């Protein structure tokens, strides 16, 4: 049988481990032929997909392009025709706009739109655009059930049957089997060996709710004197957060460590992972912590309750509520080592069976095959 030709369309290259792109490594190359298309210019970072032998196309050299570019639209249309693309998989809003129009012009059989987070339809303009482009998409793929419901609620005349859920995933083995010891990880984190360490990983931006986490930790420290808080990541809020922490009596126990490579090893130094987000789709950071066997506390937003579903997997607190978050952090800190180990092991197994690349890769492959087969059936019926 001929291979199904898949094109993944992104606004720009953001590395080899962004959402669905990393699943491509595991797709059966005897069944699928894949190319990557980016709306705007080549990043200074070497493209790992090019090095691995995949076809990569950049539609514009500049890193910044107009809100809508006719030349880019025509280049995308030409690329789809030249490569005989069967399925165009568009990620985020901009690529979906280009992709649905170019797919129609090129006669691409199937166009998919991937929605990665909540509140992506915040404006009247976005709703009007979506009203047009979503008609051209065969399916809308959402990273969590909460994202799916948000898309349905915020878009007019959208058939719910068009939407499906494809969860984010992580490299389970990378996080579950790390040779670094707890003592070595703590040395790299710069925290005392006997500390009780809370930690978080991600961008330091307002949507992560880190100001609430700092306030919560101030209360936690009063009840758990050995507690330390580690923040791994960079972002626009770092200066404000550091200033907030500097005003706290527990400032010496708060560690801003910036971006660090090989985070899977550093997770070994944590007792509890905390995700204090006020908005999320399906956060990879909490999946990675769970894969590492770290018990988690998260907020009840987006896909987090879906990830921490069921008893014995983790604790949940309402968003924007430092007091409630602190209570959950104190609760898990006061558990016995054995209780926390059980929570961590249960969470780890959930990731292995529900959110590992192996599981989601197979699910993605079935989506591709089902959607293309449906198109072929309709085409033959109409011919």
Buried (B, 14 or more C-beta within 10 A) or exposed (E): EEEBBBBBBBBBBBEBEEBBBBBBBBBEEEEBBBBBBBBBBBBEEEBBBEEEEBBBBBBBEEEEBEEEBEEBBEBBBBBBBEBEBBBBBBBBBBBBBBBBBBBBBBEBBBBBBBBBBBEBBEEEEBEEBBEEBBEBBBBBBBBBBBBBBBBBEBBEEBEEEBBBBBBBBBBBBBBBEBEBEEEBBBEBBEBEEEBBBBBBBBBBBBBBBBBBBBBBBBBBBEEBEEBBBBBBBBBEBBEEBBEBBEEBEBEEBBBBBEEBEEBBBBBBBBBBBBBBBBBBBBBBBBBBBBBBBBBBBBBBBBBBBBBBEEEEBBBBBEBBBBEBBBBBBBEBBEBEEEEBEBBBEBBBBBBBEBBBBBBBBBBBBEBBBEBBEBBEEEEEEEE
